[in-house]
Amino acid sequence: MAQNLMVCQFCETSNEPKYKCVNCDLILCEGCKIKIHTKIKKNEVHQVLDLKEFSNLGASETIRHLDLKDIQCSIHNAEQCIIYCEDCKVLLCAVCLLETHRTHNLTKISEVYHRKVKELQALDDKIQQELPFYVDLEKELKKIKTVENDQYDEIKQRIFKKESELKEIITKQRENLNTELDKLWHPREEEMSRQLKDTAGKCDTLTRNKAQIEETFQSHNALAVFTASGKLNNDLPSRLANTISEQKLQFSETKIIDDNKEAFGSILTIPVFKVTETFMSERNIWKIETFADNSNILCLTGESTIKSFKLKNSKCETTSVAGVDKFTFIDMTKAKDNTLLFTVLTSSEIKCLSNFTPDSKIETFTSISPLIATGIHATNNNILIGFTEAEPYFPLQEISRRGILVYDYNCRNMRTYEYDTNNQRLFSLPDAIITNIDEDICVIDSTNDAPWEGRVVVLGKYGNLKWTYNGHPNINSKNNFNPQDLVTTSKGLILVSDRDSNAVHMLSMEGCLVTSLNESHGIEKPLCLNINQVGQLQIGCSKMGTKDKLSKLHTVDISL
């Protein structure tokens, strides 16, 4: 049987204490309560509670209220506080009042006490509301840091594996890539650590303040309320928005080592797409170009007219500029002198348009006869022209001619890319051409017409085959890769429209799929791509096979 270890603190002999004097803070047995404690005159007004009643937390308010009559002055130890000075924010005894506070704004202790209890309760409620925010923010930051840290570690391992495969010749590249990855990761790690530290500090402060308030409310000393009210800060920390969103990195591996250059590949920050506006078009938009003077030019499928256009009121408003009788446009490009060069169906001629006002005249720039011109792209120094022999295009024959001509602006044929170093045909039907920041030549190459399908072929600036891309199983699981147009970004990424899969593939300079725009972004049947003067991606779409049977032009912001 357990022993009662409590003894009466008056007689120190009885081991059956039943009461506690709130004012004396002493445990009493029944005999001492009746015969001794109540006989002392000063103790007549003391509050004596049964121990069972005392254990009730609801008694704490009574205890504190009674204790208001017996708060000792902090300056004059023999005096009790009788009043509260609002000006000085202190409790006063009679001596204090007479000495320095007679003309001050004074309030009853009980009134101030109840006011401060309400203030502490209000502060506790605020903390109760704010604390979950900082707890959740801390969890969110930790989660992002963990995900990106794992991502960082995984990329490191892949880099080291590639180093082992390529041995001495790529050691320097490994060091460079690690430096690049560190530059991408460490500033973010430091920023996340700083925000985590700040968030955790605010969390700790609020938790400590809340605990202090709870301890104060459970105290038997009313002075603790005044002390806590003075010490605790009523101003809660301002909420800081989480400025860190998860950043996705990708290690894009080189497919073919070219003279031991760029053997590893590159580290990419995966861009985020945001479709900002959508405009309705009268017909399917086949090609778009934007010029330095902000002229916007397009051609529509099935038409032989070049049009200027403006985007407003959710519509693509067009004005006819010039027409080519009985021809269908294949491809077009802006040249360095702000003119438009374009190819038309089954023609050897490269056409030219110098200005974009109604009734402008179309001229012939050059001809590649007897070959037929297909895709075309102009750089500052050269004009790249895709070519084939006369129809039919498929199936290919041994005598078929397919390739790219490199012309200068004086219409001289500088080079021809038709076969690789193993004398294998590079192209089946080069339909659209673009160059990236490394002057790589990126080509949409149609490989079949029943059903129509194709690929992306990328050559080095001097015609060496670097890689090919035939679509991706995550995108082309139901439909063949059917590329229609392509553009490159300021970072060298290649965007390819894939009509039948309702997608725009974004490829790295090594030919790896980085990410894609798709139906989740509202993209259906994309045909042509263009990057305008402000860096926005424009996507011209067909209406055939869409849900609402409307031709559209989307503008898209890309975070590069």
C-alpha positions as CSV (number, residue, x, y, z in Angstrom):
1,M,0.0,0.0,0.0
2,A,1.5,3.4,-1.1
3,Q,2.5,5.8,1.7
4,N,1.2,9.4,1.8
5,L,4.5,11.3,1.7
6,M,2.8,14.7,2.2
7,V,2.9,16.2,5.7
8,C,1.4,19.2,7.3
9,Q,3.7,22.2,6.8
10,F,2.6,23.8,10.1
11,C,3.0,21.0,12.6
12,E,5.3,18.9,10.4
13,T,4.0,15.7,12.1
14,S,0.6,15.0,10.6
15,N,0.8,12.9,7.4
16,E,-2.9,13.6,6.6
17,P,-2.9,17.1,5.1
18,K,-6.3,18.0,3.7
19,Y,-6.0,21.8,2.9
20,K,-3.9,24.4,1.3
21,C,-3.8,28.1,2.2
22,V,-3.6,30.0,-1.1
23,N,-2.1,33.1,0.5
24,C,0.5,31.3,2.6
25,D,1.1,28.7,0.0
26,L,1.2,26.1,2.8
27,I,-0.3,22.6,3.2
28,L,-2.3,22.1,6.4
29,C,-3.8,19.2,8.3
30,E,-7.3,19.7,9.7
31,G,-6.0,20.3,13.2
32,C,-3.6,23.1,12.2
33,K,-6.3,24.7,10.0
34,I,-8.8,25.0,12.9
35,K,-6.5,25.5,15.9
36,I,-3.6,27.5,14.6
37,H,-4.0,29.0,11.1
38,T,-7.4,30.6,11.8
39,K,-6.3,32.0,15.2
40,I,-3.7,34.3,13.5
41,K,-5.4,37.6,12.9
42,K,-3.7,38.4,9.6
43,N,-4.8,35.0,8.2
44,E,-8.5,35.6,8.7
45,V,-9.0,36.7,5.1
46,H,-6.8,34.0,3.7
47,Q,-8.4,31.6,1.2
48,V,-8.0,28.0,2.4
49,L,-9.1,25.3,-0.1
50,D,-9.6,21.6,0.1
51,L,-6.8,19.9,-1.8
52,K,-9.3,18.2,-4.0
53,E,-10.8,21.5,-4.9
54,F,-7.4,23.0,-5.4
55,S,-6.5,20.5,-8.1
56,N,-9.3,21.9,-10.2
57,L,-7.6,24.3,-12.8
58,G,-10.6,26.5,-12.6
59,A,-9.5,27.6,-9.2
60,S,-6.5,29.5,-10.6
61,E,-8.6,32.6,-11.5
62,T,-9.9,32.8,-7.9
63,I,-6.4,32.4,-6.6
64,R,-5.0,35.2,-8.7
65,H,-7.9,37.4,-8.0
66,L,-7.5,37.0,-4.2
67,D,-3.7,37.5,-4.5
68,L,-4.3,41.0,-6.0
69,K,-4.9,42.2,-2.4
70,D,-1.5,41.0,-1.3
71,I,1.0,42.0,-4.0
72,Q,4.2,43.2,-2.4
73,C,5.7,46.4,-3.6
74,S,9.0,45.9,-5.5
75,I,10.5,49.0,-4.0
76,H,9.1,49.1,-0.5
77,N,9.1,45.6,0.7
78,A,6.9,46.1,3.8
79,E,4.1,47.6,1.7
80,Q,1.4,46.1,-0.5
81,C,0.5,47.5,-3.9
82,I,-2.8,49.4,-3.9
83,I,-3.0,51.0,-7.3
84,Y,-1.6,50.8,-10.9
85,C,0.1,53.8,-12.7
86,E,-1.0,53.8,-16.3
87,D,1.7,56.4,-17.2
88,C,4.6,54.4,-15.7
89,K,3.1,51.0,-16.3
90,V,3.9,49.8,-12.7
91,L,2.1,48.7,-9.6
92,L,2.3,51.2,-6.7
93,C,2.1,51.0,-2.9
94,A,0.9,54.0,-0.9
95,V,4.4,55.2,-0.4
96,C,5.1,55.1,-4.2
97,L,1.9,56.9,-4.8
98,L,2.7,59.8,-2.4
99,E,6.3,60.1,-3.5
100,T,6.2,60.3,-7.3
101,H,2.8,59.2,-8.8
102,R,0.2,61.5,-7.3
103,T,-0.5,63.4,-10.5
104,H,-0.3,60.4,-12.8
105,N,-3.1,58.5,-14.5
106,L,-4.1,55.8,-12.0
107,T,-6.3,52.7,-12.3
108,K,-7.6,50.1,-9.9
109,I,-5.3,47.0,-9.8
110,S,-8.3,44.7,-10.5
111,E,-9.3,46.6,-13.6
112,V,-5.7,46.5,-15.0
113,Y,-5.4,42.9,-14.1
114,H,-8.5,41.9,-16.0
115,R,-7.4,44.0,-19.0
116,K,-4.0,42.3,-19.1
117,V,-5.5,38.9,-18.7
118,K,-7.7,39.7,-21.8
119,E,-4.6,41.0,-23.6
120,L,-2.7,37.8,-22.9
121,Q,-5.6,35.7,-23.9
122,A,-5.9,37.7,-27.2
123,L,-2.2,37.2,-27.8
124,D,-2.5,33.5,-27.1
125,D,-5.3,33.3,-29.7
126,K,-3.2,35.1,-32.3
127,I,-0.3,32.8,-31.7
128,Q,-2.6,29.9,-31.9
129,Q,-3.7,31.1,-35.4
130,E,-0.2,32.1,-36.6
131,L,1.8,29.1,-35.3
132,P,0.3,26.5,-37.8
133,F,1.4,28.8,-40.8
134,Y,5.0,28.8,-39.7
135,V,4.9,25.1,-38.9
136,D,3.5,24.3,-42.4
137,L,6.0,26.7,-44.0
138,E,8.9,25.0,-42.3
139,K,7.6,21.6,-43.5
140,E,7.2,23.0,-47.1
141,L,10.8,24.4,-47.1
142,K,12.2,21.2,-45.7
143,K,10.3,19.1,-48.3
144,I,11.6,21.3,-51.2
145,K,15.1,21.2,-49.9
146,T,15.0,17.4,-49.5
147,V,13.7,16.9,-53.0
148,E,16.2,19.2,-54.6
149,N,19.0,17.8,-52.4
150,D,18.1,14.3,-53.7
151,Q,18.0,15.6,-57.2
152,Y,21.4,17.2,-56.7
153,D,22.9,14.0,-55.3
154,E,21.4,11.9,-58.2
155,I,22.8,14.2,-60.8
156,K,26.2,14.1,-59.1
157,Q,26.1,10.3,-59.3
158,R,25.2,10.3,-63.0
159,I,28.0,12.7,-63.7
160,F,30.6,10.5,-61.9
161,K,29.3,7.5,-63.8
162,K,29.7,9.2,-67.1
163,E,33.3,10.2,-66.1
164,S,34.1,6.6,-65.4
165,E,32.9,5.6,-68.9
166,L,34.8,8.3,-70.7
167,K,37.9,8.2,-68.4
168,E,40.7,10.8,-68.8
169,I,39.4,12.7,-71.8
170,I,36.4,14.1,-69.9
171,T,37.8,14.8,-66.5
172,K,38.0,18.5,-67.1
173,Q,34.4,18.5,-68.4
174,R,33.3,16.8,-65.2
175,E,34.9,19.5,-63.1
176,N,33.3,22.2,-65.2
177,L,29.9,20.6,-64.9
178,N,30.2,20.1,-61.2
179,T,31.1,23.8,-60.9
180,E,28.0,24.7,-63.0
181,L,25.8,22.4,-60.9
182,D,27.2,23.9,-57.6
183,K,26.5,27.4,-58.9
184,L,22.9,26.4,-59.6
185,W,22.4,24.5,-56.3
186,H,24.5,26.2,-53.5
187,P,22.9,29.7,-53.7
188,R,19.5,28.0,-53.5
189,E,20.6,25.8,-50.7
190,E,21.9,28.9,-48.8
191,E,18.7,30.8,-49.4
192,M,16.5,27.8,-48.3
193,S,18.7,27.3,-45.2
194,R,18.4,31.0,-44.4
195,Q,14.6,30.9,-44.8
196,L,14.4,27.7,-42.8
197,K,16.5,29.2,-40.0
198,D,14.3,32.3,-39.9
199,T,11.1,30.3,-40.0
200,A,12.3,27.9,-37.3
201,G,13.3,30.9,-35.1
202,K,9.9,32.5,-35.4
203,C,8.3,29.1,-34.7
204,D,10.4,28.7,-31.6
205,T,9.7,32.3,-30.4
206,L,5.9,31.8,-30.8
207,T,6.1,28.4,-29.2
208,R,8.0,29.8,-26.2
209,N,5.6,32.8,-25.8
210,K,2.6,30.4,-25.9
211,A,4.2,28.2,-23.3
212,Q,5.0,31.2,-21.1
213,I,1.3,32.4,-21.4
214,E,0.1,28.9,-20.5
215,E,2.5,28.8,-17.5
216,T,1.3,32.2,-16.4
217,F,-2.3,31.2,-16.5
218,Q,-1.5,28.1,-14.4
219,S,0.5,30.1,-11.9
220,H,-0.8,30.9,-8.4
221,N,0.9,34.2,-8.4
222,A,-1.0,37.2,-9.9
223,L,2.2,39.1,-10.3
224,A,3.2,36.7,-13.0
225,V,0.5,38.1,-15.2
226,F,2.0,41.5,-15.0
227,T,5.5,40.2,-15.5
228,A,4.5,38.2,-18.5
229,S,2.5,41.0,-20.0
230,G,5.5,43.2,-19.8
231,K,8.0,40.7,-21.2
232,L,6.0,39.1,-24.0
233,N,5.9,41.0,-27.3
234,N,2.4,41.7,-28.5
235,D,3.6,42.2,-32.0
236,L,3.6,38.9,-33.9
237,P,6.3,38.4,-36.5
238,S,5.2,39.5,-40.0
239,R,4.4,36.6,-42.3
240,L,7.0,36.1,-45.0
241,A,5.8,34.6,-48.3
242,N,7.6,31.6,-49.4
243,T,9.6,32.9,-52.4
244,I,11.2,29.5,-53.0
245,S,9.4,27.2,-55.4
246,E,10.7,23.9,-56.4
247,Q,13.3,24.1,-59.2
248,K,13.8,21.1,-61.4
249,L,17.1,20.3,-62.9
250,Q,18.0,17.9,-65.7
251,F,21.2,16.3,-66.8
252,S,21.1,16.2,-70.6
253,E,23.6,13.7,-71.8
254,T,25.5,13.9,-75.1
255,K,24.5,11.2,-77.4
256,I,27.5,11.3,-79.7
257,I,31.0,12.5,-78.7
258,D,32.3,14.9,-81.3
259,D,36.1,15.2,-81.2
260,N,35.9,14.7,-77.4
261,K,33.9,18.0,-77.0
262,E,31.0,18.2,-74.6
263,A,31.3,14.5,-73.8
264,F,29.1,14.8,-70.7
265,G,26.3,17.0,-71.8
266,S,24.8,19.9,-69.9
267,I,22.8,20.7,-66.8
268,L,19.4,22.3,-67.4
269,T,16.9,24.2,-65.3
270,I,13.6,22.8,-66.6
271,P,11.6,25.8,-67.8
272,V,8.0,26.4,-66.8
273,F,5.3,27.3,-69.4
274,K,2.4,29.6,-68.9
275,V,-0.1,30.2,-71.6
276,T,-0.9,33.9,-71.2
277,E,-3.5,34.5,-74.0
278,T,-5.4,32.7,-76.7
279,F,-6.6,34.3,-80.0
280,M,-9.1,33.0,-82.5
281,S,-8.0,32.8,-86.1
282,E,-10.1,32.7,-89.3
283,R,-8.2,29.7,-90.6
284,N,-5.4,27.3,-89.6
285,I,-2.1,29.2,-89.0
286,W,0.7,27.6,-91.0
287,K,3.7,29.9,-90.5
288,I,4.6,33.0,-88.4
289,E,7.5,35.4,-88.4
290,T,8.2,38.5,-86.3
291,F,10.6,41.2,-87.6
292,A,12.8,43.7,-85.8
293,D,10.4,46.5,-86.6
294,N,7.6,44.5,-84.9
295,S,6.0,43.5,-88.2
296,N,4.1,40.3,-87.6
297,I,3.6,38.1,-90.7
298,L,1.7,34.8,-91.1
299,C,0.3,32.6,-93.8
300,L,-2.7,30.4,-93.4
301,T,-3.1,26.8,-94.6
302,G,-4.5,26.4,-98.1
303,E,-4.0,30.0,-98.9
304,S,-1.5,31.7,-101.2
305,T,-1.5,35.1,-99.4
306,I,1.0,36.6,-97.0
307,K,-0.8,38.6,-94.2
308,S,0.2,40.9,-91.5
309,F,-1.6,40.4,-88.2
310,K,-2.4,42.0,-84.9
311,L,-3.6,40.3,-81.7
312,K,-6.4,42.0,-79.8
313,N,-9.8,41.4,-78.4
314,S,-9.1,37.6,-78.3
315,K,-8.8,37.6,-82.1
316,C,-5.9,37.4,-84.6
317,E,-6.8,40.2,-87.0
318,T,-5.1,39.9,-90.4
319,T,-4.5,42.2,-93.4
320,S,-3.5,40.9,-96.8
321,V,0.0,42.0,-97.8
322,A,0.9,40.0,-101.0
323,G,-0.2,36.9,-102.8
324,V,1.4,34.2,-104.9
325,D,-1.1,32.9,-107.4
326,K,-1.7,29.2,-107.4
327,F,1.0,28.4,-104.9
328,T,0.9,26.9,-101.4
329,F,3.5,28.1,-98.9
330,I,6.0,25.6,-97.5
331,D,8.3,27.5,-95.3
332,M,9.5,31.1,-94.6
333,T,12.2,33.0,-92.8
334,K,13.3,36.5,-92.0
335,A,16.6,37.5,-93.6
336,K,19.2,39.8,-92.1
337,D,18.0,42.8,-94.2
338,N,14.5,42.5,-92.6
339,T,13.1,40.9,-95.7
340,L,11.0,37.7,-95.9
341,L,12.3,34.7,-97.8
342,F,9.9,31.8,-98.5
343,T,9.4,28.6,-100.4
344,V,6.3,27.4,-102.2
345,L,5.1,23.9,-103.1
346,T,6.9,22.1,-106.0
347,S,8.9,25.2,-106.9
348,S,12.7,25.7,-107.4
349,E,12.4,29.4,-106.7
350,I,13.1,31.2,-103.4
351,K,10.7,34.1,-103.2
352,C,11.4,37.5,-101.5
353,L,9.1,40.2,-99.9
354,S,10.8,43.4,-98.9
355,N,8.0,45.3,-97.2
356,F,4.7,44.4,-95.6
357,T,2.1,46.9,-96.7
358,P,-1.0,46.1,-98.9
359,D,-0.1,45.5,-102.5
360,S,3.6,44.8,-101.8
361,K,5.3,43.0,-104.6
362,I,6.8,39.5,-104.4
363,E,10.1,39.0,-106.2
364,T,12.3,36.0,-107.0
365,F,15.4,35.9,-104.8
366,T,17.1,32.9,-106.5
367,S,16.4,29.4,-107.9
368,I,17.9,26.0,-107.1
369,S,16.6,24.4,-110.3
370,P,16.4,21.5,-111.1
371,L,15.9,20.8,-107.4
372,I,12.7,21.6,-105.5
373,A,13.0,23.9,-102.5
374,T,11.4,22.8,-99.2
375,G,12.5,24.3,-95.8
376,I,14.4,27.6,-95.6
377,H,16.2,29.4,-92.8
378,A,18.4,32.6,-93.0
379,T,21.2,33.4,-90.6
380,N,23.4,36.5,-90.5
381,N,25.8,34.9,-93.0
382,N,24.1,32.2,-94.9
383,I,20.8,30.9,-96.2
384,L,20.0,27.2,-95.6
385,I,17.6,25.7,-98.2
386,G,16.2,22.2,-97.9
387,F,15.8,20.4,-101.2
388,T,14.4,17.3,-102.9
389,E,13.9,16.2,-106.5
390,A,10.5,16.4,-108.2
391,E,7.6,14.4,-106.7
392,P,6.7,11.8,-105.6
393,Y,8.6,12.2,-102.4
394,F,8.1,8.7,-101.1
395,P,9.2,6.0,-101.3
396,L,12.8,7.1,-101.6
397,Q,14.8,5.7,-104.5
398,E,18.5,5.2,-104.9
399,I,18.7,8.3,-107.1
400,S,16.6,10.5,-104.8
401,R,18.2,13.8,-103.9
402,R,17.5,15.0,-100.3
403,G,19.6,17.5,-98.4
404,I,20.4,21.1,-97.4
405,L,22.1,23.7,-99.6
406,V,24.1,26.5,-97.9
407,Y,24.0,29.8,-99.9
408,D,25.5,33.1,-99.1
409,Y,23.6,36.4,-99.7
410,N,25.1,36.7,-103.1
411,C,23.3,33.4,-104.1
412,R,26.4,31.4,-104.3
413,N,26.2,27.7,-103.2
414,M,28.8,27.4,-100.5
415,R,28.1,23.8,-99.2
416,T,25.7,20.9,-99.6
417,Y,24.8,18.5,-96.8
418,E,23.4,15.3,-98.2
419,Y,25.4,12.3,-96.8
420,D,27.2,11.6,-93.5
421,T,30.8,10.4,-93.1
422,N,29.6,6.8,-93.7
423,N,28.0,7.9,-97.0
424,Q,24.5,7.3,-95.4
425,R,21.7,9.6,-96.4
426,L,21.1,12.4,-93.8
427,F,17.5,13.3,-94.8
428,S,14.3,11.8,-96.2
429,L,12.5,15.1,-96.8
430,P,13.8,18.3,-95.0
431,D,10.7,20.4,-94.3
432,A,11.7,23.1,-91.8
433,I,15.1,24.4,-90.7
434,I,16.4,26.4,-87.8
435,T,19.8,27.1,-86.1
436,N,20.6,27.3,-82.4
437,I,23.1,29.3,-80.4
438,D,26.0,26.9,-81.3
439,E,25.0,27.3,-85.0
440,D,23.8,23.6,-85.1
441,I,21.4,23.0,-88.0
442,C,18.1,21.6,-86.7
443,V,15.9,20.1,-89.3
444,I,12.4,18.6,-89.3
445,D,12.8,15.6,-91.6
446,S,9.6,13.8,-92.8
447,T,10.3,10.1,-93.1
448,N,6.9,8.8,-94.4
449,D,3.6,10.0,-95.8
450,A,1.3,7.1,-95.2
451,P,0.9,7.8,-92.3
452,W,2.8,11.0,-92.1
453,E,5.6,10.9,-89.6
454,G,9.0,12.4,-89.1
455,R,11.9,13.2,-86.9
456,V,14.3,15.9,-85.9
457,V,17.9,15.8,-87.3
458,V,20.6,18.0,-85.9
459,L,23.9,18.7,-87.7
460,G,26.9,20.5,-86.4
461,K,27.6,23.9,-88.1
462,Y,29.8,22.1,-90.7
463,G,27.3,19.3,-91.4
464,N,28.4,16.5,-89.1
465,L,25.5,14.5,-87.8
466,K,25.1,15.1,-84.0
467,W,21.8,13.3,-83.2
468,T,18.3,12.5,-84.2
469,Y,15.1,12.6,-82.2
470,N,12.1,10.4,-83.1
471,G,9.6,11.5,-80.5
472,H,9.3,10.2,-76.9
473,P,7.2,7.3,-75.6
474,N,5.7,9.4,-72.8
475,I,4.2,11.7,-75.5
476,N,3.9,9.5,-78.6
477,S,2.4,6.4,-77.0
478,K,-0.8,6.7,-79.2
479,N,0.3,8.7,-82.2
480,N,3.4,8.8,-84.4
481,F,5.8,11.7,-83.9
482,N,4.5,14.2,-86.5
483,P,6.7,17.3,-86.3
484,Q,5.5,20.4,-88.1
485,D,7.7,23.3,-87.1
486,L,10.6,24.2,-84.8
487,V,12.2,27.2,-83.1
488,T,15.2,27.6,-80.7
489,T,15.4,29.7,-77.6
490,S,18.1,32.1,-76.3
491,K,19.4,29.2,-74.2
492,G,19.7,26.8,-77.2
493,L,16.7,24.7,-76.4
494,I,14.7,23.4,-79.3
495,L,10.9,23.5,-79.4
496,V,9.1,21.2,-81.9
497,S,5.4,21.2,-82.6
498,D,3.9,17.7,-82.8
499,R,0.4,18.0,-84.3
500,D,-1.1,14.6,-83.9
501,S,0.0,14.2,-80.2
502,N,-1.2,17.8,-79.3
503,A,2.2,18.6,-77.9
504,V,5.2,20.9,-78.2
505,H,8.4,19.0,-77.3
506,M,11.2,20.9,-75.7
507,L,14.6,19.3,-76.4
508,S,18.0,20.0,-75.0
509,M,21.0,20.8,-77.3
510,E,22.0,17.1,-76.8
511,G,18.6,15.8,-78.1
512,C,17.0,14.9,-74.7
513,L,13.4,15.7,-74.0
514,V,13.4,18.4,-71.3
515,T,9.6,19.0,-70.9
516,S,6.6,19.6,-73.1
517,L,3.5,21.7,-73.6
518,N,0.4,19.6,-74.1
519,E,-3.3,19.4,-73.7
520,S,-3.1,20.2,-70.0
521,H,-1.9,23.7,-71.2
522,G,-4.8,23.9,-73.6
523,I,-2.7,23.1,-76.7
524,E,-4.4,21.1,-79.5
525,K,-3.1,20.4,-83.0
526,P,-0.1,22.7,-82.9
527,L,1.3,23.6,-86.4
528,C,3.7,26.5,-86.3
529,L,6.0,28.0,-83.7
530,N,7.5,31.5,-83.4
531,I,9.3,33.5,-80.7
532,N,8.4,37.2,-80.9
533,Q,10.4,40.3,-80.1
534,V,9.6,40.1,-76.3
535,G,10.6,36.4,-76.1
536,Q,7.1,34.9,-76.0
537,L,6.4,31.7,-77.7
538,Q,3.6,31.8,-80.3
539,I,1.8,28.6,-81.3
540,G,-0.4,28.6,-84.3
541,C,-2.9,25.7,-84.2
542,S,-5.1,23.8,-86.6
543,K,-8.8,23.4,-86.0
544,M,-9.0,19.9,-87.5
545,G,-9.6,17.3,-84.8
546,T,-10.0,19.8,-82.0
547,K,-12.8,19.8,-79.4
548,D,-14.2,23.2,-80.3
549,K,-13.3,23.2,-84.0
550,L,-11.6,26.5,-83.8
551,S,-8.2,27.7,-85.1
552,K,-6.2,29.4,-82.4
553,L,-3.0,31.3,-81.7
554,H,-1.6,30.9,-78.2
555,T,1.0,33.2,-76.6
556,V,3.2,31.4,-74.0
557,D,5.7,32.8,-71.4
558,I,8.7,30.5,-70.8
559,S,10.8,30.8,-67.7
560,L,14.3,30.0,-68.9
